[in-house]
Amino acid sequence: MPTIFSKIVAGEIPAYKVAESNDYLAFLDISPLAKGHVLVIPKQETDYLFDIGDDEYMGLWIFAKIVAQGIKKVHPCEKIGVAVIGLEVAHAHIHLVPINEVGDINFNRPKLQFSQAELTESAEAIKESILGITHK
């Protein structure tokens, strides 16, 4: 049975996409810890991050690095925190979260709510920022 992320890849479920390649997709988390919280996934559905083939695994992290640079330009913060938990959706994914202190990436914290307009604005700004990075 396809995961929610596979349905996003297939276009069956909408998402606030910030970057996409043939193999990877990055989109805003709809239950974010911070404004600009992005999920980065391989398009090929694999449950466990460490079951991904080496080339795809390395490509995922390079893609995530580019996305993180774009997020940081749009949502100023100390760092972009990285988390791989993998329990909530059976599709490997990386959380990229703008943080200023360790507690900012605590997944037990209440999740934030943003309007569709705020999510669209954030996604478009990150997307434009990433395009600026990749077209240098």
N, C-alpha and C positions, 0 to 999 in steps of 0.2 A: 504494500500500500504506500503510495507516494506521501512524503512528508509535506508539511505546509511550505517548506522552503522549495521543494521540487515543484509545487504548484505555483509558487512565485516565479521560478525560472521558466515554467511553461506558459506564464501569462494568465493562468486561471485565477490568480488572486493578485490584486494590485499591491504595489509596494512603492515606497519613496526611494527610488534607485539613485545612487550617487556615482556608481561606476560599474562598467560591465565590459568583459572581454569574451572571447569564445569559450573560455574555461571557468571564469569566475564572475561573481556578482557581489556587489556591496550595496546595502540599503539600510535606511534608518530603522532602528529597533522601535517597534510601536509601544513598548513598555520600557522606556529609557531610564537610565540612572542619571543622565545629564543631557542637555541639549547637544545634539551632534553625535549621540551614541549610535554607532554603526555596526552592523553585522556583515562579515565577509565570509562568503561560502564558495566551495567548489560547486560548479553546476552539476557535476556527476554526483549523485547521491551516494554517500558513504557515511555510515553511522559514526564511526570512531575516527578521530583525526589521525591517529597513528596507524590506521589501516590504509591510508592513502598512499599510493605509489610515490616514490622519492621525487620524481620530476614534478608531479602535480603538487606535492607537499611544498617543495621549494618555491614553485610558482605562486602558490597561495600566499605564502609569506611575503614574497616580493610585491604582489598585488596589494596586500594589506599595508605594506610600508608606504606605497604611493597614496593609498586612501588616507592613512593616518596623517601624512604630510598635508593633504588637502583639508582634512578636518581641522588641524591645528591652525591653519591660516584663517579659517572662517570663525572658529570658536576658540579664542585665545585662552590658553590654559598653561599650567606648568608642564604637563606631559600628556601624551595619549596613553592611557592605561590599556593593558592587554589582558584579556581573560579567555581561557578556553575551559568551559565546564562540561558541556556536552550531555547534560542529563535531561534538559527540558525539551529538546527536539532531536530526534534520531537522525540528524544530518550534520556532519562536521561543520563547525562555524567558529569564527573568532570574533570576540567582542572588542571593539575599539571605543574607548570611553574617555572623553576629555576630563582630566583630573587636575586638582590642585593640592590634594592631600590623599593619603592612603584610604581614608574612610569614604572617599568619593566613588570607589569601585566595590563597595560592599553590596552584594546582591540581596541582602536581607533588608536593605533600606526600602522604603516605599518608592514605587516607580512614579515617574513624573507623567503628566498629561499635557499634551500640546494640541493646539487647534490644527485643523487640516492646513490652514493658511501658513501657520508657523512651520509645520513639517515640510510643506512644499517649498517655502522660502529657504529653509535650512538645506534641504536636499539640493535645490538648484544652486545655491551658493557653494556648497561643497563640490558639486559636479563641475562648476566653472573653475574652481580653484584647482581641481585635479587636472582638468584640461590644460590649465596654465603650466602645471608641473610637467606633464607628459609631452607638451609641444615645445619644450625649450630646445 
